[in-house]
Amino acid sequence: MSTKEESLKDIGASAAASIVEMVAALECDYDRLEELREEKQRLLDAEEGDLPEDNAEEFAELEAEAGECTSREEAEQRIQEDALSVQVRTGWYEPTANHLEQQSAEEFEILLSTGGPASRICGELDNGDPSLPCDGFGHP
């Protein structure tokens, strides 16, 4: 494998790891995390020790999922602000009045980083929802 190819794989792996972290934070059960935080603090205040082992494991997992986020809203905001740009486009069509009103986006691109090379996620849209990934060159 060439050095350039290895470098590209490292960039892609880094971008993917960042996305995995953001999705984990989005899916975290913040209500349960807060319950466990309160329970842990109550036990510490009462000098009764720490959380029972099963709760301690769950607490550690939830804290790892949440990362730096303190709520689902914060996780959503982090995801929205992470991308440099989000773009959609339609396919080829005749520019008549009927077609202009009926066109909806068919493809998307989320630019994650610039440089040589840029990192992006792109694919096709099915009624506004992502459906198929692209081939790595910006083409579905």
Phi and psi in degrees as a GROMACS rama.xvg file:
@    title "Ramachandran Plot"
@    xaxis  label "Phi"
@    yaxis  label "Psi"
@TYPE xy
-75.8217  161.08  SER-2
-61.7005  -39.4645  THR-3
-63.4158  -42.6606  LYS-4
-65.1399  -41.0583  GLU-5
-63.1629  -41.2254  GLU-6
-62.4938  -42.5556  SER-7
-63.7456  -40.7816  LEU-8
-65.3695  -38.1859  LYS-9
-63.3251  -42.4374  ASP-10
-62.7642  -45.8332  ILE-11
-63.0952  -41.4028  GLY-12
-64.2043  -40.0068  ALA-13
-64.6879  -44.6022  SER-14
-63.339  -42.0104  ALA-15
-64.9896  -41.2127  ALA-16
-62.2387  -39.6176  ALA-17
-63.7091  -41.2917  SER-18
-65.9155  -42.0786  ILE-19
-59.5614  -43.0463  VAL-20
-62.3889  -43.4931  GLU-21
-66.2059  -39.0888  MET-22
-68.0213  -39.2866  VAL-23
-60.8097  -42.6657  ALA-24
-64.6089  -36.7055  ALA-25
-65.8358  -37.5701  LEU-26
-89.182  -2.47516  GLU-27
-61.9217  143.86  CYS-28
-88.2564  87.1885  ASP-29
-66.0016  -30.4209  TYR-30
-63.893  -46.228  ASP-31
-65.8837  -39.3206  ARG-32
-60.3901  -42.2214  LEU-33
-66.942  -39.4003  GLU-34
-58.648  -45.5145  GLU-35
-67.9711  -36.0767  LEU-36
-62.5557  -44.057  ARG-37
-65.0565  -41.8578  GLU-38
-62.6716  -44.166  GLU-39
-61.6624  -44.7702  LYS-40
-64.8333  -39.7332  GLN-41
-61.6126  -43.8587  ARG-42
-64.7417  -40.2529  LEU-43
-67.3196  -42.1025  LEU-44
-63.3469  -36.7146  ASP-45
-85.7844  2.20328  ALA-46
53.8796  40.6707  GLU-47
-100.714  9.18481  GLU-48
100.402  -152.484  GLY-49
-111.158  -176.544  ASP-50
-61.6901  148.429  LEU-51
-58.7677  156.217  PRO-52
-53.992  -45.7608  GLU-53
-65.094  -39.8534  ASP-54
-69.6319  -35.2809  ASN-55
-64.5891  -40.1519  ALA-56
-64.9854  -45.2306  GLU-57
-61.9975  -42.827  GLU-58
-59.6935  -45.6446  PHE-59
-62.9541  -41.6329  ALA-60
-64.0164  -44.826  GLU-61
-65.9955  -39.4726  LEU-62
-64.11  -38.8599  GLU-63
-65.4441  -42.0218  ALA-64
-62.5358  -46.0927  GLU-65
-66.9741  -32.3041  ALA-66
59.0445  -127.582  GLY-67
-86.2767  -7.0023  GLU-68
-80.1267  145.096  CYS-69
-110.514  -5.93487  THR-70
-159.197  164.316  SER-71
-62.0618  -38.3962  ARG-72
-61.6335  -40.7797  GLU-73
-65.9409  -38.5328  GLU-74
-64.8138  -41.7723  ALA-75
-61.4773  -44.525  GLU-76
-62.8053  -40.4848  GLN-77
-61.1348  -42.7863  ARG-78
-63.4437  -45.6702  ILE-79
-64.6466  -34.2804  GLN-80
-87.1959  -12.2341  GLU-81
-70.6309  -40.5153  ASP-82
-71.4127  141.399  ALA-83
-74.136  -34.8755  LEU-84
-158.31  153.67  SER-85
-129.359  122.9  VAL-86
-131.895  151.388  GLN-87
-131.214  158.529  VAL-88
-148.29  158.582  ARG-89
-101.18  170.922  THR-90
-84.8605  -174.477  GLY-91
-72.3729  140.093  TRP-92
-159.49  162.014  TYR-93
-79.7556  133.316  GLU-94
-79.3033  59.1766  PRO-95
-94.0803  163.058  THR-96
-58.1354  -41.0191  ALA-97
-63.0831  -43.7537  ASN-98
-68.9552  -37.4277  HIS-99
-62.3946  -36.5197  LEU-100
-75.3215  -28.157  GLU-101
-95.1002  -8.73355  GLN-102
-70.8151  135.569  GLN-103
-130.537  160.647  SER-104
-62.2044  138.056  ALA-105
-112.221  -23.4739  GLU-106
-135.185  155.844  GLU-107
-134.42  158.239  PHE-108
-145.133  129.691  GLU-109
-115.388  113  ILE-110
-86.6439  118.263  LEU-111
-95.6085  -35.6765  LEU-112
-156.754  156.201  SER-113
-105.395  -178.733  THR-114
114.275  -168.594  GLY-115
-112.528  96.9734  GLY-116
-95.925  164.461  PRO-117
-80.1777  155.588  ALA-118
-109.669  130.053  SER-119
-149.267  156.571  ARG-120
-116.913  128.988  ILE-121
-143.598  160.928  CYS-122
175.13  -167.422  GLY-123
-95.7896  155.26  GLU-124
-111.529  140.614  LEU-125
-121.766  102.686  ASP-126
55.4298  40.3951  ASN-127
88.3729  -6.60945  GLY-128
-105.88  138.575  ASP-129
-59.2706  137.04  PRO-130
-128.798  -51.0516  SER-131
-121.05  137.797  LEU-132
-76.7734  164.966  PRO-133
-89.2676  177.966  CYS-134
-87.109  6.01845  ASP-135
97.6313  -9.83847  GLY-136
-116.488  17.1485  PHE-137
88.4907  6.8929  GLY-138
-114.747  128.354  HIS-139
